[in-house]
């Protein structure tokens, strides 16, 4: 088959089936009907321009099932294919393991080589312009002491920036993920810019050696481009020329897509950001910044007593007036910065200031529009983030501290349809796309069902695992409904389960505080008998490695562990879930979306909260069985999964384990698994 000859749909599917079979055999895998079906359907979708939403259960081998048809398509069409993931872990797996192994296997059959590129957002790369002379982004100069003055030690931030600058002169990639050990976000901001802040290659004196531009150039010459959901969102939604055009996009971990896209296009503003921009304008462009600094102070005062959370009724007059002042003074400063002059470096620094001020202006205008129309299509809220203190853990912020303001779209469906579905053939895949056994939630959330959308198909290829034989779902139907604080009864039940399994447990919690409270209690009860590991006490990768190597370890944690742990084998034989993972009651987007649906006659709770919980439950329960030989128990310590009217809806999204409410039966099964492990050792 020639690389530039069109192929028929049937020929493409046949080619893909043969290549997949060859790859599986060469890599030592097993033939899986679900994988074969998915691969041929992806090939068909790419050839016919039909969008495909495909659920591929754990163990299907979905990466190969879309990579093989992606290679076939790019060879036949001479057009690149974009593959987008939610997590760095999967991105790394695809670029470092899956694609190289597959290409090595298929090389004899391919008519030419396949070029692959990894492309990240601009803020992931060192900006050489900022590295060489642009103003530092911190209000307090003392935080950035970078010279060893007698009696004045280097600040932590200063030390990090010095190390960053030294590394930046040696690195070939400028990629933050290549910096070991890493640095804080504040330090990284001193040497990076966002896509909105970048002054552009045509104006930057360092354009020819720009790490981000070099990565983009490599991507533009590649057949397969691996990126992330956020990059995809910014490129499509904000009309920024940051990624090569592609008429085929494959989105893995698609259950995360709506949240990742929403996060990527969410705007935020704080008085600190405004003061920092004013300082930069004063130092770089010698403009008077007093009025903008005063406007920042007025904004800080206007929101000082505002409660954290969603502004469901909009902003008050005082708050709107303060934002209007920020808008007007930002406009004035941008006007003052018009014109050219100075050296090339001075002019490029001036442009960087303009970009920062433009971003502040656009965000302020969005906040003003949404804040005066609380029932519109933008949600506004305030946060006072907690922060991590060594030795103390996560510390809640001062309730009277200056808040961060956010503005996010109520829905991304329309833009997703217009900017992606109507522009590119889109394949969405994940192990958990159905909610209540149906694809309605994801197809509605992402605009597939809107008027004007292109044709699409949904498919569930199942899983090769025998869930009723391999796993037990235990619901503690005798426990009281969970309250705001962990109960003594739930801790007692957790102790019984851990004792029976003799460790080997992944314990998932809805909050950091709940995870810590349970871990502290279990450490008191078990002492040295079990190795209790807690998320946040070490690096996540280190904790997972220790958990994997110690069959008597128990790993306690929150959301990252619900999705990020893959531990096949006897090490993991128990997964516990402390409560149904509904969104927090103070989640502004969930509350706003539920209100919107309810006001239009729908069931806001089921459409938003129950759907969110269903996907999270499926993800959490899916940690247990990762191979055909795995056995174990998923224990949900929330009686609502047995008694609530929506329990059937939630269960329909979970793996089809054998289900019981008998504690005695479950303890016996766990003791048997533990005894078998000890006997094997």
C-alpha positions as CSV (number, residue, x, y, z in Angstrom):
1,X,0.0,0.0,0.0
2,X,1.5,3.3,-1.1
3,X,1.6,6.1,1.5
4,X,-0.3,8.6,-0.7
5,X,-3.0,6.3,-2.2
6,X,-6.5,6.5,-0.8
7,X,-7.8,3.2,0.6
8,X,-11.3,1.8,0.9
9,X,-12.9,1.5,4.3
10,X,-12.8,-2.3,4.0
11,X,-9.2,-2.4,2.9
12,X,-8.2,-0.2,5.8
13,X,-10.0,-2.3,8.4
14,X,-8.4,-5.5,7.0
15,X,-4.9,-3.8,7.1
16,X,-5.5,-2.7,10.7
17,X,-6.7,-6.1,11.8
18,X,-3.6,-7.7,10.3
19,X,-1.2,-5.2,11.8
20,X,-2.8,-5.4,15.2
21,X,-2.6,-9.2,15.2
22,X,1.0,-9.1,14.3
23,X,1.8,-6.5,17.0
24,X,0.0,-8.4,19.7
25,X,1.8,-11.7,18.8
26,X,5.2,-10.0,18.6
27,X,4.7,-8.2,21.9
28,X,3.6,-11.4,23.6
29,X,0.0,-10.5,24.2
30,X,-3.2,-12.4,23.8
31,X,-5.9,-11.9,21.1
32,X,-8.8,-9.9,22.6
33,X,-12.0,-9.6,20.6
34,X,-12.8,-6.3,22.2
35,X,-9.4,-4.9,21.1
36,X,-9.9,-6.1,17.6
37,X,-13.4,-4.7,17.4
38,X,-12.3,-1.3,18.7
39,X,-9.4,-1.1,16.2
40,X,-11.6,-1.8,13.2
41,X,-14.2,0.6,14.4
42,X,-11.6,3.3,14.9
43,X,-10.3,2.7,11.4
44,X,-13.8,2.9,10.0
45,X,-14.5,6.1,11.8
46,X,-11.3,7.8,10.6
47,X,-11.9,6.8,7.0
48,X,-15.6,7.8,7.0
49,X,-15.3,11.0,9.1
50,X,-17.7,9.6,11.7
51,X,-17.1,10.6,15.3
52,X,-16.7,7.6,17.6
53,X,-17.3,7.4,21.4
54,X,-15.9,4.0,22.5
55,X,-15.8,2.5,26.0
56,X,-13.0,0.0,26.3
57,X,-12.9,-1.7,29.7
58,X,-9.7,-2.3,31.7
59,X,-7.6,-5.0,30.1
60,X,-8.8,-4.3,26.5
61,X,-5.5,-2.8,25.4
62,X,-7.1,0.3,24.0
63,X,-3.8,2.1,23.3
64,X,-2.9,-0.4,20.6
65,X,-6.5,-0.4,19.4
66,X,-6.3,3.2,18.4
67,X,-2.6,3.6,17.7
68,X,-2.6,0.9,14.9
69,X,-5.5,2.6,13.0
70,X,-3.9,6.0,13.6
71,X,-0.7,4.8,11.9
72,X,-2.8,3.4,9.0
73,X,-4.7,6.6,8.6
74,X,-1.7,9.0,8.7
75,X,0.0,6.8,6.0
76,X,-3.0,6.7,3.8
77,X,-4.0,10.4,4.2
78,X,-0.6,12.0,4.7
79,X,-2.4,14.0,7.4
80,X,-1.3,14.0,11.1
81,X,-3.2,12.4,13.9
82,X,-3.4,14.1,17.3
83,X,-3.6,12.0,20.4
84,X,-4.6,13.8,23.6
85,X,-4.5,12.4,27.1
86,X,-5.6,13.8,30.5
87,X,-2.6,12.7,32.6
88,X,1.1,13.0,32.2
89,X,1.5,9.3,33.2
90,X,-0.5,8.1,30.1
91,X,1.2,10.7,27.9
92,X,4.6,9.4,29.0
93,X,3.5,5.7,28.5
94,X,2.3,6.4,24.9
95,X,5.4,8.4,23.8
96,X,8.0,6.4,25.7
97,X,6.7,2.8,25.5
98,X,3.6,2.1,23.5
99,X,4.5,3.9,20.2
100,X,8.2,2.9,20.1
101,X,7.4,-0.8,20.7
102,X,4.6,-0.8,18.2
103,X,6.7,0.9,15.5
104,X,9.5,-1.5,16.0
105,X,7.1,-4.4,15.5
106,X,5.4,-2.9,12.4
107,X,8.6,-1.5,10.8
108,X,8.9,-4.3,8.2
109,X,5.3,-3.8,7.0
110,X,5.4,0.0,6.9
111,X,6.0,1.9,3.6
112,X,7.9,4.6,5.4
113,X,9.0,5.7,8.8
114,X,6.5,7.4,11.2
115,X,7.5,10.6,12.9
116,X,6.2,11.2,16.4
117,X,6.3,14.4,18.5
118,X,5.3,15.3,22.0
119,X,3.8,18.7,22.3
120,X,3.0,20.5,25.6
121,X,1.5,23.8,26.5
122,X,3.8,26.9,26.2
123,X,4.0,27.3,30.0
124,X,5.7,23.8,30.3
125,X,8.8,25.2,28.6
126,X,11.4,27.7,29.7
127,X,10.9,31.1,28.0
128,X,14.4,32.3,27.0
129,X,13.1,35.9,26.7
130,X,11.9,35.8,30.3
131,X,15.1,34.1,31.4
132,X,17.3,36.9,30.0
133,X,16.1,40.0,31.5
134,X,12.3,40.1,31.8
135,X,10.9,41.4,35.1
136,X,10.3,38.9,37.9
137,X,6.7,38.2,38.8
138,X,6.5,38.6,42.5
139,X,5.3,41.5,44.6
140,X,7.7,41.1,47.4
141,X,11.3,41.5,46.1
142,X,12.6,40.0,49.4
143,X,11.2,36.7,48.3
144,X,13.6,36.6,45.4
145,X,16.9,37.4,47.0
146,X,19.3,35.8,44.5
147,X,22.6,37.2,45.7
148,X,24.5,36.0,48.8
149,X,24.5,39.2,50.9
150,X,26.2,39.0,54.2
151,X,23.5,38.4,56.9
152,X,20.9,37.9,54.3
153,X,20.6,34.2,53.2
154,X,19.1,33.3,49.8
155,X,15.4,32.9,49.9
156,X,13.9,29.5,48.9
157,X,12.4,31.1,45.8
158,X,15.8,32.8,45.0
159,X,17.6,29.5,45.3
160,X,15.1,27.8,43.0
161,X,15.4,30.5,40.4
162,X,19.2,30.3,40.4
163,X,19.0,26.5,39.9
164,X,16.4,27.0,37.2
165,X,18.6,29.4,35.3
166,X,21.6,27.2,35.5
167,X,19.6,24.2,34.3
168,X,18.0,26.3,31.5
169,X,21.4,27.0,30.0
170,X,22.2,23.2,29.7
171,X,18.8,21.6,28.9
172,X,18.1,20.5,25.3
173,X,14.3,20.5,25.8
174,X,13.5,23.3,28.3
175,X,10.7,20.9,29.4
176,X,9.7,21.4,33.1
177,X,9.2,17.6,33.4
178,X,12.8,17.0,32.6
179,X,13.9,19.1,35.6
180,X,14.8,16.8,38.6
181,X,14.1,17.6,41.3
182,X,11.3,20.0,40.4
183,X,10.6,23.5,41.6
184,X,7.5,25.3,43.0
185,X,5.0,26.8,40.6
186,X,6.0,30.3,41.7
187,X,9.6,29.6,40.8
188,X,8.7,28.2,37.4
189,X,6.6,31.3,36.7
190,X,9.8,33.4,36.8
191,X,11.1,31.6,33.7
192,X,7.9,30.7,31.7
193,X,5.0,32.4,30.0
194,X,1.5,31.2,29.1
195,X,0.2,31.1,25.6
196,X,-1.7,34.3,26.2
197,X,1.4,36.1,27.6
198,X,3.8,35.0,24.8
199,X,4.8,38.0,22.6
200,X,5.0,35.7,19.5
201,X,7.8,34.5,17.4
202,X,7.7,37.5,15.1
203,X,8.5,39.9,18.0
204,X,10.7,37.8,20.2
205,X,14.5,38.1,19.9
206,X,14.9,34.5,21.1
207,X,12.4,33.0,18.6
208,X,14.9,30.9,16.7
209,X,16.0,29.1,19.9
210,X,12.6,29.1,21.7
211,X,12.0,25.6,23.2
212,X,8.2,25.9,22.7
213,X,8.6,27.0,19.0
214,X,11.1,24.1,18.4
215,X,8.6,21.7,19.8
216,X,5.8,23.1,17.6
217,X,8.1,22.9,14.6
218,X,8.8,19.2,15.3
219,X,5.1,18.6,15.7
220,X,4.3,20.3,12.4
221,X,6.5,17.8,10.7
222,X,5.2,14.7,12.5
223,X,2.6,12.1,11.6
224,X,1.5,11.5,15.2
225,X,1.3,14.4,17.8
226,X,0.9,13.4,21.4
227,X,-0.5,16.2,23.6
228,X,-2.9,16.8,26.5
229,X,-6.5,17.8,26.9
230,X,-5.6,21.3,28.1
231,X,-3.4,22.0,25.1
232,X,-6.2,20.8,22.8
233,X,-8.7,23.0,24.6
234,X,-6.6,26.2,24.4
235,X,-5.7,25.6,20.7
236,X,-9.3,25.1,19.7
237,X,-11.3,27.4,22.1
238,X,-9.0,30.4,22.1
239,X,-8.0,30.5,18.5
240,X,-4.3,30.5,19.4
241,X,-2.0,29.1,16.8
242,X,-0.2,26.8,19.1
243,X,-0.7,23.4,17.5
244,X,-0.6,22.1,13.9
245,X,-4.0,21.5,12.2
246,X,-5.2,17.9,12.1
247,X,-8.3,16.5,10.7
248,X,-8.2,13.4,13.1
249,X,-8.1,13.6,16.9
250,X,-8.0,10.7,19.3
251,X,-8.8,11.6,22.9
252,X,-7.9,9.0,25.6
253,X,-9.0,9.3,29.2
254,X,-12.1,11.1,27.8
255,X,-14.1,10.7,31.0
256,X,-11.8,13.6,32.2
257,X,-12.2,15.7,29.1
258,X,-15.0,18.1,30.2
259,X,-13.3,19.0,33.5
260,X,-9.9,19.4,31.9
261,X,-11.2,21.6,29.1
262,X,-13.2,23.7,31.5
263,X,-10.2,24.1,33.7
264,X,-8.0,25.1,30.7
265,X,-10.4,27.9,29.6
266,X,-11.2,29.1,33.1
267,X,-10.0,32.7,33.8
268,X,-8.8,33.9,37.1
269,X,-7.9,37.3,38.7
270,X,-6.5,38.5,42.0
271,X,-5.3,41.8,43.4
272,X,-1.8,40.3,43.6
273,X,-1.8,39.6,39.9
274,X,-2.8,43.2,39.1
275,X,-0.1,44.6,41.4
276,X,2.5,42.3,39.9
277,X,1.6,43.5,36.4
278,X,1.6,47.1,37.5
279,X,5.1,46.7,38.9
280,X,6.3,45.0,35.7
281,X,4.9,47.9,33.7
282,X,6.6,50.5,35.9
283,X,10.0,48.8,35.7
284,X,9.9,47.8,32.0
285,X,8.1,50.7,30.4
286,X,8.6,53.5,32.9
287,X,4.9,54.2,33.1
288,X,3.1,55.5,36.1
289,X,1.3,52.6,37.7
290,X,-0.1,54.2,40.9
291,X,-3.7,54.3,39.6
292,X,-3.7,50.6,38.7
293,X,-2.1,49.7,42.0
294,X,-4.8,51.7,43.8
295,X,-7.5,49.9,41.7
296,X,-6.0,46.6,42.9
297,X,-6.3,47.7,46.5
298,X,-10.0,48.7,45.9
299,X,-10.7,45.4,44.4
300,X,-9.1,43.6,47.4
301,X,-11.2,45.6,49.8
302,X,-14.4,45.0,47.9
303,X,-14.0,41.2,48.0
304,X,-12.4,40.9,51.4
305,X,-15.6,39.9,53.1
306,X,-17.0,38.0,50.2
307,X,-17.7,34.3,51.1
308,X,-15.8,31.6,49.4
309,X,-17.8,29.9,46.6
310,X,-20.2,30.6,43.8
311,X,-21.7,34.1,43.4
312,X,-25.1,32.6,42.6
313,X,-26.8,36.0,42.8
314,X,-24.1,37.8,41.0
315,X,-21.7,40.5,42.3
316,X,-22.8,43.4,44.4
317,X,-22.5,47.1,43.4
318,X,-19.3,47.6,45.4
319,X,-17.6,44.7,43.8
320,X,-18.7,45.6,40.3
321,X,-17.5,49.2,40.8
322,X,-14.1,47.9,41.9
323,X,-13.8,45.7,38.9
324,X,-14.8,48.6,36.6
325,X,-11.9,50.6,38.1
326,X,-9.5,47.8,37.4
327,X,-10.8,47.6,33.8
328,X,-10.6,51.4,33.2
329,X,-7.1,51.7,34.7
330,X,-5.8,48.7,32.8
331,X,-7.1,50.2,29.6
332,X,-5.4,53.5,30.4
333,X,-2.1,51.8,31.0
334,X,-2.4,49.8,27.7
335,X,-3.0,53.2,26.0
336,X,0.1,54.6,27.8
337,X,2.2,51.7,26.5
338,X,1.3,52.3,22.8
339,X,4.1,53.1,20.4
340,X,7.6,51.7,19.9
341,X,11.0,52.7,20.9
342,X,14.1,51.5,22.6
343,X,16.2,48.4,21.9
344,X,14.9,45.1,20.6
345,X,15.0,43.7,24.1
346,X,13.2,46.7,25.6
347,X,10.5,46.5,23.0
348,X,10.0,42.8,23.5
349,X,9.7,43.3,27.3
350,X,7.2,46.1,26.6
351,X,5.2,43.6,24.5
352,X,5.2,41.1,27.4
353,X,3.8,43.7,29.7
354,X,1.1,44.5,27.2
355,X,0.1,40.9,26.9
356,X,-0.1,40.5,30.7
357,X,-2.3,43.6,30.9
358,X,-4.5,42.5,28.0
359,X,-5.1,39.2,29.8
360,X,-6.1,41.1,33.0
361,X,-8.4,43.4,30.9
362,X,-10.1,40.5,29.2
363,X,-10.6,38.6,32.5
364,X,-12.0,41.7,34.2
365,X,-14.4,42.3,31.4
366,X,-15.6,38.6,31.6
367,X,-16.1,38.9,35.4
368,X,-18.0,42.2,34.9
369,X,-20.3,40.7,32.3
370,X,-20.9,37.5,34.2
371,X,-21.2,39.2,37.6
372,X,-24.0,41.4,36.4
373,X,-25.8,38.5,34.7
374,X,-25.8,35.7,37.3
375,X,-28.1,33.5,35.2
376,X,-25.9,33.7,32.1
377,X,-23.6,31.2,30.6
378,X,-20.5,32.0,32.8
379,X,-20.0,31.0,36.4
380,X,-18.2,33.3,38.8
381,X,-16.8,32.2,42.2
382,X,-14.1,33.0,44.7
383,X,-11.6,30.8,46.5
384,X,-9.1,31.2,49.3
385,X,-6.9,28.2,48.6
386,X,-5.3,26.0,51.3
387,X,-1.6,25.6,51.2
388,X,0.9,23.0,52.3
389,X,3.1,23.6,55.3
390,X,5.9,21.1,56.0
391,X,5.2,19.3,59.3
392,X,1.6,20.6,59.4
393,X,0.1,19.3,56.2
394,X,-2.6,21.2,54.4
395,X,-3.5,24.4,56.2
396,X,-6.7,26.2,55.4
397,X,-6.3,29.8,54.3
398,X,-7.4,32.8,56.4
399,X,-11.1,33.3,55.6
400,X,-10.5,37.1,55.5
401,X,-7.6,36.8,53.0
402,X,-7.8,38.3,49.6
403,X,-9.6,35.8,47.3
404,X,-8.9,34.6,43.8
405,X,-11.8,35.2,41.4
406,X,-12.7,32.7,38.7
407,X,-14.9,32.8,35.6
408,X,-15.7,29.5,33.8
409,X,-18.2,28.5,31.1
410,X,-21.4,26.9,32.3
411,X,-21.1,24.5,29.4
412,X,-18.5,23.6,26.8
413,X,-20.9,21.7,24.6
414,X,-21.4,24.4,22.0
415,X,-17.8,25.3,21.6
416,X,-16.7,21.7,21.6
417,X,-19.1,21.0,18.7
418,X,-18.1,24.2,16.8
419,X,-14.3,24.1,17.3
420,X,-13.6,20.3,17.3
421,X,-16.5,18.1,16.2
422,X,-17.2,20.3,13.2
423,X,-13.5,20.6,12.3
424,X,-12.0,17.2,12.9
425,X,-13.0,13.5,13.1
426,X,-12.9,12.9,16.8
427,X,-12.4,9.6,18.6
428,X,-13.2,9.5,22.4
429,X,-12.2,6.6,24.5
430,X,-11.9,5.5,28.1
431,X,-12.7,2.6,30.4
432,X,-15.5,4.6,32.0
433,X,-17.6,6.6,29.6
434,X,-21.1,5.2,30.3
435,X,-23.1,6.6,33.2
436,X,-26.0,4.4,34.4
437,X,-25.2,2.1,31.5
438,X,-25.6,4.8,28.8
439,X,-23.5,7.3,26.9
440,X,-25.9,10.1,27.3
441,X,-23.9,12.2,29.8
442,X,-20.7,12.5,27.7
443,X,-22.5,13.0,24.4
444,X,-24.6,15.7,25.9
445,X,-21.8,17.4,27.8
446,X,-19.5,17.5,24.7
447,X,-22.1,18.7,22.2
448,X,-22.6,15.6,20.1
449,X,-26.4,15.8,20.5
450,X,-26.6,19.6,19.7
451,X,-28.2,20.8,16.5
452,X,-25.6,21.2,13.8
453,X,-23.4,18.4,15.2
454,X,-21.8,15.8,12.9
455,X,-22.8,12.1,12.9
456,X,-21.4,10.0,15.6
457,X,-21.4,6.4,16.9
458,X,-21.1,4.9,20.4
459,X,-19.7,1.6,21.2
460,X,-18.9,-0.5,24.3
461,X,-16.4,-3.3,23.6
462,X,-16.5,-4.6,27.1
463,X,-13.6,-6.1,29.1
464,X,-11.8,-9.4,29.0
465,X,-12.1,-9.8,32.7
466,X,-14.6,-12.1,34.4
467,X,-15.8,-9.6,37.0
468,X,-18.4,-11.8,38.8
469,X,-15.8,-14.5,39.3
470,X,-12.8,-12.3,40.0
471,X,-14.2,-9.7,42.4
472,X,-16.7,-9.0,45.1
473,X,-18.6,-5.8,45.7
474,X,-19.4,-5.4,49.4
475,X,-21.7,-2.6,50.4
476,X,-21.9,-1.9,54.2
477,X,-25.6,-1.5,54.2
478,X,-25.8,-1.6,58.1
479,X,-23.6,1.5,58.5
480,X,-25.3,4.9,59.2
481,X,-25.4,7.4,56.3
482,X,-22.0,9.3,56.3
483,X,-22.0,12.6,58.0
484,X,-19.6,15.6,57.7
485,X,-17.0,13.9,59.8
486,X,-15.8,10.3,59.7
487,X,-17.7,8.0,62.0
488,X,-16.4,5.6,64.6
489,X,-18.5,2.8,62.9
490,X,-16.8,3.4,59.6
491,X,-13.3,3.3,61.2
492,X,-14.3,0.1,63.0
493,X,-15.4,-1.5,59.7
494,X,-12.3,-0.4,57.9
495,X,-10.2,-2.0,60.7
496,X,-12.1,-5.3,60.3
497,X,-11.5,-5.3,56.5
498,X,-7.8,-4.4,56.8
499,X,-7.2,-7.1,59.4
500,X,-8.9,-9.7,57.3
501,X,-6.9,-8.8,54.1
502,X,-3.7,-8.3,56.2
503,X,-2.9,-5.2,54.2
504,X,-2.9,-5.1,50.4
505,X,-5.5,-2.3,50.5
506,X,-6.0,0.8,48.5
507,X,-8.2,3.1,50.7
508,X,-9.9,5.9,48.8
509,X,-11.4,8.9,50.4
510,X,-13.5,11.9,49.4
511,X,-11.2,14.4,51.2
512,X,-7.6,14.8,52.4
513,X,-8.9,15.3,56.0
514,X,-10.9,12.0,55.9
515,X,-7.9,10.1,54.5
516,X,-5.6,11.5,57.2
517,X,-8.0,10.9,60.0
518,X,-8.5,7.2,58.9
519,X,-4.8,6.7,58.5
520,X,-4.0,8.1,61.9
521,X,-6.7,5.9,63.5
522,X,-5.4,2.7,61.7
523,X,-1.9,3.4,62.7
524,X,-3.0,3.6,66.3
525,X,-4.9,0.3,66.0
526,X,-2.4,-1.7,64.0
527,X,0.9,-0.3,65.1
528,X,3.7,-2.0,63.1
529,X,1.5,-4.9,61.9
530,X,0.5,-3.0,58.7
531,X,2.5,-0.4,56.7
532,X,0.1,2.5,56.4
533,X,1.1,4.9,53.6
534,X,-0.6,8.3,53.2
535,X,-0.8,10.4,50.0
536,X,1.1,13.6,50.6
537,X,3.7,12.1,53.0
538,X,6.0,11.3,50.1
539,X,5.9,11.5,46.3
540,X,3.0,9.7,44.7
541,X,5.4,7.6,42.6
542,X,7.4,6.7,45.7
543,X,4.3,5.7,47.6
544,X,3.0,3.5,44.8
545,X,6.3,1.8,44.4
546,X,6.5,1.1,48.2
547,X,2.8,-0.1,48.1
548,X,3.5,-2.4,45.1
549,X,6.6,-4.0,46.8
550,X,5.0,-4.6,50.2
551,X,2.1,-7.0,50.3
552,X,1.1,-5.8,53.7
553,X,1.0,-2.1,52.9
554,X,-2.1,0.0,52.8
555,X,-2.3,3.2,50.7
556,X,-4.6,6.0,51.8
557,X,-5.5,8.8,49.5
558,X,-7.9,10.9,47.5
559,X,-8.7,11.8,43.9
560,X,-5.3,11.1,42.3
561,X,-5.4,7.5,43.6
562,X,-9.0,7.0,42.4
563,X,-7.5,7.1,38.8
564,X,-3.8,6.9,38.9
565,X,-2.9,3.5,40.4
566,X,-2.3,0.4,38.3
567,X,-1.1,-2.5,40.6
568,X,-1.9,-5.9,39.1
569,X,-1.3,-9.0,41.1
570,X,-1.8,-10.1,44.7
571,X,-0.4,-6.9,46.2
572,X,-3.8,-5.2,45.8
573,X,-6.7,-7.4,47.0
574,X,-8.9,-4.8,48.7
575,X,-10.2,-1.4,47.6
576,X,-12.2,0.6,50.1
577,X,-14.3,3.7,49.3
578,X,-15.3,5.8,52.3
579,X,-18.4,7.5,50.8
580,X,-20.1,8.0,47.5
581,X,-18.0,10.5,45.5
582,X,-20.5,13.2,44.9
583,X,-19.1,16.7,44.1
584,X,-18.6,18.9,47.1
585,X,-21.7,20.9,48.1
586,X,-19.7,24.1,47.6
587,X,-18.5,23.1,44.1
588,X,-19.5,26.2,42.1
589,X,-19.7,24.6,38.6
590,X,-21.6,21.6,39.8
591,X,-24.1,23.8,41.7
592,X,-24.5,26.2,38.7
593,X,-25.0,23.3,36.2
594,X,-27.5,21.5,38.4
595,X,-29.5,24.8,38.8
596,X,-29.5,25.3,35.1
597,X,-30.8,21.8,34.3
598,X,-33.4,22.0,37.1
599,X,-34.8,25.3,35.9
600,X,-35.4,23.8,32.5
601,X,-37.3,20.8,33.9
602,X,-34.5,18.3,34.2
603,X,-33.2,16.5,37.3
604,X,-30.1,18.5,38.2
605,X,-29.0,16.1,40.9
606,X,-29.0,13.1,38.6
607,X,-27.5,14.9,35.6
608,X,-24.6,16.4,37.6
609,X,-24.0,15.0,41.0
610,X,-25.1,11.4,40.4
611,X,-23.3,11.3,37.1
612,X,-20.1,12.6,38.6
613,X,-20.3,10.0,41.4
614,X,-21.0,7.2,38.9
615,X,-17.8,7.9,36.9
616,X,-15.7,8.3,40.0
617,X,-17.1,5.0,41.5
618,X,-16.3,3.2,38.3
619,X,-12.8,4.6,38.3
620,X,-12.2,3.7,41.9
621,X,-13.6,0.2,41.7
622,X,-11.6,-0.3,38.5
623,X,-8.4,-0.1,40.5
624,X,-9.0,-3.7,41.8
625,X,-8.9,-6.0,38.8
626,X,-6.0,-5.2,36.5
627,X,-5.3,-8.6,35.0
628,X,-7.1,-11.9,34.4
629,X,-5.6,-13.5,37.5
630,X,-6.4,-10.7,40.0
631,X,-8.9,-11.4,42.8
632,X,-10.3,-9.1,45.5
633,X,-13.0,-7.1,47.1
634,X,-14.3,-3.6,46.6
635,X,-15.8,-2.4,49.9
636,X,-18.1,0.7,49.8
637,X,-18.6,2.0,53.3
638,X,-21.7,4.1,52.4
639,X,-25.0,2.4,52.9
640,X,-26.7,4.7,50.3
641,X,-25.3,2.5,47.6
642,X,-27.7,-0.2,48.9
643,X,-30.7,2.0,50.0
644,X,-30.9,5.2,47.9
645,X,-33.2,5.5,45.0
646,X,-30.2,6.3,42.7
647,X,-28.2,3.3,43.8
648,X,-29.1,1.2,40.8
649,X,-28.0,4.1,38.5
650,X,-24.6,4.2,40.3
651,X,-24.1,0.4,40.3
652,X,-24.8,0.2,36.5
653,X,-21.6,2.2,35.9
654,X,-19.4,-0.1,38.1
655,X,-17.8,-3.4,37.1
656,X,-20.2,-6.3,37.3
657,X,-18.8,-7.8,40.5
658,X,-20.6,-10.4,42.5
659,X,-22.4,-8.3,45.2
660,X,-23.1,-8.9,48.8
661,X,-24.0,-7.1,52.0
662,X,-22.6,-9.9,54.3
663,X,-19.6,-8.7,56.3
664,X,-18.9,-12.3,57.4
665,X,-18.8,-13.5,53.9
666,X,-16.4,-10.7,52.8
667,X,-14.1,-11.2,55.8
668,X,-13.9,-14.9,55.0
669,X,-13.0,-14.2,51.4
670,X,-10.3,-11.7,52.3
671,X,-8.8,-14.0,54.9
672,X,-8.7,-16.7,52.2
673,X,-6.9,-14.4,49.8
674,X,-4.4,-13.3,52.5
675,X,-3.8,-16.9,53.5
676,X,-3.1,-17.9,49.9
677,X,-0.6,-15.1,49.5
678,X,1.2,-16.1,52.7
679,X,1.2,-19.8,51.6
680,X,2.6,-18.7,48.2
681,X,5.5,-16.9,49.9
